[in-house]
Amino acid sequence: MREIDRRGAAEEDLTRAGVRDGLVELVEYDPAWPAAYETERERLVPLLGGALEIHHIGSTAVPGLLAKPIIDIVALVEDLDAPVAALRDSGGYQYPAAFNATLTHRRFLCYPTASHRTHHLHLVDDRAELERRLRFRDRLRADPALAGEYAALKRTLAARYREHREVYTAAKAPFIRRVERQIGSDPSGSGSASGLVFRAAVPHDAEWLGLAVAEGFQSYLPFAPAGWTPRPASTETEPLRALLDSEDFWCLLAWAADIVLAGHIAFLPATRAWRAVEDPELAHLRQLFLAPDFWGTGLARTLHTRAIEAARQRGFTAMRLFTPVGQARARRFYEREGWTVDGEPFSDPGFGGLELISYRRSVR
């Protein structure tokens, strides 16, 4: 299946399952939610066929926190696909197959109907992914002030994106990732470029990268045109997965504690990039994003230096990039690193009319 068809099928699948459409409706914490989880857990045990662990996660698992009234459950299993038939046929869960085909190391099901969902079931086969979710839950349980901050954010976003459930979910990601970074890499919350692990990205990383890019787009809101909406992570994930399957795409990740994506940088030939040009010696810097906690740590310069060297080794003599005109912080960084403006600002209709500027730099 062509990638565009695959993405379209996944979007339609989620719409049928009631995940894409519908209003964002938050309710105050219900003390009955833990009991509702326990009841469903007992029903799931025989259907999951020997799940290693089952847990209550999400906002309904945090006492006092307002939430969408849907019980989120995560189960660690050895085989992601083995329990699906029983969950669907005997358990009454909906399984959006096209959407799940885009996932790695996890599966998503919902119950009981698309129009009225009371439970979400997340299957994972990676203990690190399970523990990441549990740590976030436990941090909110242990820190009422942090939970209050999260509740206030959810209220604001629910009012702003009431008819856009996916955008609402994506807009919460920066907060969630900030808490995860504080837990997983730097309890002080100050961020550090030391102790990071650098490695090349693989297709399995597409979901992480999609979330990181979506978080980066959130930072455009202060200078974006009125009414501009950031692209959600799902819009980025599949194109990134396709690029990561290509030998032409170079992408380096910086991981903190092996569970938090601190930053990444990527380039590809300008002959294959957006606004392609027929210059085989020109590389296009597609992305350089850092998690906010790692701003000012020197990580951006480290990633940038490695990308320039990699481009040189691949035979490129120059590199270009596009960045928003209003992205003053990024523009100062690039100019310090030897980039110069290349042409007049231009508008990108496909990106909500955001005004962009082109930069260019030698890599010799």
N, C-alpha and C positions, 0 to 999 in steps of 0.2 A: 504494500500500500504506500502511495506517495505520502510524504510528510504532511502536506497540506490536507490530504484526505484523512490522515490519521488524527491530526489535531481537531479537524471538524467533527469526526466521529466521537472523539473524547468529549468535546464540548456538548454535543447533542446528548450523549450518554449522561453527563452530569445534570443537564437540564431535566431529563426524564426522571432522574433520581431526586430531583428537588433540591440540588445543592447549589446550582448556579442562580436560579431565579428565586423570587420570594423576598419578603420584607425582613429586615433585621429587627427582631423584636426581643428586647431584653426584659427579664422579670427579676424581681427581688429574690434573694436566696430562699429556697424552700427546704426546710429541715427534713422533708420526706425523700429528698434525692438520694442520700446514702442507702436508704432501705430499698429504693427503686433499683439502685445498682446491684445490691446483694441479691435481690430477686432475679434479676436478669443474669447475673453471674451464675447462679445455680442452674438456670436453664441452658446456659452456654457450655458448661463444662462437658457434658456428653457430646455436644455437637462439635466441639473443637478437637476432639480426638487426642487428648493427652497434651494440651497446651502446657508449656513450662511454667508460665505465670500469667495471671489475669489481674488487671488493676483498673480502678476508677481514676480517670484523669479529666483534664479540662476544668472549666470554671465551676461546674456543678460539684466538683470534688473539693472545692475550697469553701469551708464554712463562712457564711456572711457575704460571699461575693455574688453580685448579680450576674445573670447569665441568660443565654438562650436556653429554654427548658428542654434540652436534649442531653441525655446521659452519654458521655464519651467513655468508651471502654477500650483498653489496649490489651492485646494478648500476644505474648511471646510464643512463637511456634517454630518447629523445626522445618516444616514445609508450608510455605505460604498458600499454595493452591489446594493442598489436600483437604482442608475442611470446608472449602467453598460450597461444594454441592450440598452437604448436609445443612449448612447455614442457610442456604437459599431454599432448598426443597423442603426441609423439615422445620427449619427455624423461622422461615418467613422473611429473612433478610433480603434486601435488594442488593444486587452486585452489578455495578456499572462496568461491564467488561471492557469496553473500549477505553474508558478512563484508566482502569487498573492496568491495562497493557502498557501505559506510559510510566508506570511506577516501578521502582526497583527497591527491593528489600522491604516492601510494605504493601498491604492491600487495604481497601476501604469498602465497607458495607454499611447500609443504613436500614432502619426498621421503624415502623412496619410498612408505610406507604410513602410515595413521593410527596403527597400533599400534607401528610401528617407524620412527621418523624419524631420519635421519642428517644431513639438510641442511635449512636454511631459506633461502629466497631472497627478498630484499627488493628490489623494483623501485622506484626513485624517479626523478622527472623534474625535481627541484629540486636544483641544485648545492649550495645552502646546507644542505639536509638531508643530502646526502652528506657534506659537509665536517664537519658537526656530529658525525656518527657516527665519522668518521675521527679527529677531534681527541680524542674520548673514548678511543678505542682507543690512540692514540699517547701520550696522557698516562699511561695505565696502563703501557704498555711502557717509558716513560722514568722512571717513579717507582716503584721496588719497594716503598717504604713505603706508597704509596697503593694499589698493587695488593694488598698484604697486608691493608690495612684493608678493602678490598672483599671479599677472600676470607673474612675473619672475619665480615663482615656476611652474606655468602651462607650460610656454615655455620649461623649463628644462625637466619636466616630459613628455611632449608631444614628445620631441625629443628622450627621452630614451625609452619610451614605445609606440611608434607610432602605432605598430601593436597589442597592448594589451590594449584595451580600459578599461577592468575591472581593470587591474593592475594600469593603469593611475588614475582611479577614486579612488581606494583604497589608492594610494600614496598621494593623496590630503587630506586624512582624518586627519592626524595629524595637519595640518595647520587649518583646519576647526574646529576641536575640541579645539585647543588652543584658537582660537578667541571666541568660545562659552564659554569656561571656564572663559576667561577674562570678558566677558559680564555678565555671569550668576552667578559667585561665587566670583570673586576677581578682581575688576576693575584695580588694580595695576599690575596684571599679576604675582604676586610673588607666589601665591599658599599658601594654609593653610590647616592644618588638622583639624582645629577647625570648628565648625558649620556644620559638616557633618552628614548625616543621614545614618545609617547602617541598612540594611535589607537583608533577605534571597532572593535569586534570584528565579524567577518563569519563566515558559516557555515564557511568554511575553517579557522577557528581552533578549532573544537569539540574537536579531539583535544588541542591544547595545553591548553585550558581543563579538559578532563576530567582530564588528568594533574596540573594544578595543584590542582584540587579534591581529587583522591585524595591528593596530598601533604599538603594541609591537614588532611584527615581523619586522617592518620597522627599528627598532633600531639594528637589527642584521646585517644590510648591511655593516657597517664598518669592520666587521671581517669575514663575510661570504665568501665562495669560489667565485672566479670570475664567473660571470654568474648566480649566485644564485638569484632567484626571490622570494620575500615574498609571502606567501599564501594570497589570497584576502579574504575579510570578508565573502563572500558567501560560501567559502569552510568550514568555521568554524561554520556558523550559524545553519545549520540543525543538525550536530552532537551535538551541545550544546543544541539545543531544545530537542533532544531525551534524553540527560543526565538529563536535568532539569525536565523531566517527571518521573525520577527514584528517589526513596527514598534513594538510595545508594549514590547519588551525593549531596555533601554539597557545597554550593557556597554562599558567602557573598559579598554584594555590598556596596560601600561607595559612596553616592550621595552628590553632592554640589548643593545647592539651588533647589534640587529635579529635576533638568533637566540635570545635567552634571555628567557623571560617572567618579568619581575621581580615583577609583581603585576597584579591586575585587580579591578574592582568592577562590580557589576551590580544593577539594580533593574527592577521591573516593577509594574504596577498591583496593588494588594492584591486587587482583584476577580478577578485571574487567578492569584494565588499560592496556595501551600499554605496551608490554613486561611484560605480566602478570606473577605473581608468585603465587604458592599455599601456601600462608601464610595469614590466615584469620586475623592475628593481625597486619598486615602491611597496612598502608594507603599510597596512592600515591598522592603527591601534584601536581595536574595537571597544575595549573596556579596561578601566582601571578603577576599581571600587575598593574602599576600605570600610570595615565596620567602624562606626563613629568612635568607639572606645579606643581605637588604634590610630586615630588622627593625631598628628604631632609626635608620633613615636619613632619616625624614621622608616616605617615600613613602606610607605609609598615610594620613597627614593630607592629602597632595596629592590622592590618589585620592578620599578622602572629601569634600573640599571641592568637587571637580569634580562629584561625584555629587549633592551637595546643590543646587548651582547648576543642574544639568541638571533635577532634579526640580522645582525652582521654575519654571524656564522652561517645563516641560510642564504647568504648572497645578496641581501638587500643593501641598497646604498642610502636610502632615505625612508622616512616614515611620516605618515600624516595621521591626523585625528580630527574629530568633530566634537565640540563641547558647547554647551549652552552659553550664550553671550552673558547671561546673568550669573553664571557660576564663577564668581570672583575668586573664591578660594582655589578651585582647580586651575583657573587660568594663571594665577600667580605661581602655582607650583610648576606648571609646564614652562612658563617663561623663565623661571629660575633654572630649569633643567635644559635650557638651550632651544626651546621651541619658539618659533616666530609665527605671527599671524600670516595666513596665506589666502588673501582674497577678502571680499566683503561679506558681512553677515548675510545669512539666507534663512528662509523659513522652511520648516519641514511640515507639510500638510498631513503627512501620515503619522505625525507625532503631536497632533493637537495644535499645530501652528507655532510650536516652540522655536524661538530664534536661535540659530546655531552659528558658530564661527569655526573656520578651518585653521589648523596649525600644521606646521611642517618642520622636520628636523633631520639633519644628516645623521646617519648611523655609522659612518666610516671612522 
